[in-house]
Amino acid sequence: MTTKEYNLSVDQFSDNVFRFALKNIKDEEKAKDIVQDTYEKLWVRVDEVNFEKVRSWLFTTAYHAIVDLTRREKKQGEYNETKVRRMGHNDQYSDLKEILQEAVSKLPEIQRHVIMLRDYEGYSYEEIGEICNLNESQVKVYIFRARKFLKDYIGNIEAVV
């Protein structure tokens, strides 16, 4: 990959990688760090990565960075763990985006990753399998289970809206 192709990959994919990281870890600064680390790793391996496959390589690297970060944080725990109290919430309030984000955050880690890659980023089952080191049927099962959970969690859409 040339320097020009590297810069083109930054222009084309950095926002998508950031959005993917942010949706998974819900911390803007950590998501920025993941994007920066991902592109740093790409720069180190710039001669090894083919430009046609750079998008998949970036998402795979970011995915592994997210997994590493969440595992590390689970071991260490948050320094300032606080319970956020919701004020003024009633059962009639419904912001569909907020409800969906809450539902997605309750998914198991692997299901959240595959559903984000499929429904938010538009990857094919095969590409998701490559990124997450799963076979295509496992990807389909995880996506099916995630969608079923989301459907059950949200319930009838008329009741929400």
C-alpha positions, 0 to 999 in steps of 0.5 A, a space after each residue: 500500500 502506498 502513502 497515498 492509499 493509506 491517506 485515502 483509507 483514513 479519509 474513507 474509513 476512519 469515521 466508520 471505524 470510529 462509529 463502530 468503536 463508539 457504538 460498542 464501547 460507549 466512550 468517545 475518548 476510548 473510541 478515538 484511541 481505538 481508531 488511532 491505534 488501528 491506524 498506527 498498526 496499519 502504518 506499521 504494516 503498510 507494506 503487508 496490507 493490500 489496499 483492496 482489503 484495507 476496510 476489512 483489515 481496519 474493522 478486524 483490528 478495531 474489533 480486536 482492540 475493542 475486545 482487548 479493551 473490554 477484557 482489560 476493563 472487566 479485570 480492572 474495573 472502573 475507577 469511578 464506577 457510579 450508578 447514574 440515576 434517571 430523573 423524570 422517566 415515565 413509562 409513557 416516554 419513548 425515544 426509539 433511538 434511545 430504547 434501541 441503544 439501551 436494548 443493544 447495550 444489553 446484548 452479549 458482547 459477540 452478538 452486539 459486535 455482529 449486529 453492529 457490523 451487519 446492521 450499522 456498517 453493512 458488512 456481509 455475513 462472510 466479511 463479519 465472519 472474517 472480522 470476528 473469526 467465526 464461520 458464516 453459520 455462527 454469524 447468522 445464528 448470533 445475528 438471529 439471536 440478537 434480533 430475537 432478543 431486540 424484538 422481545 426487549 422492545 416488544 410491540 412497536 406500537 406500544 413503544 411509540 
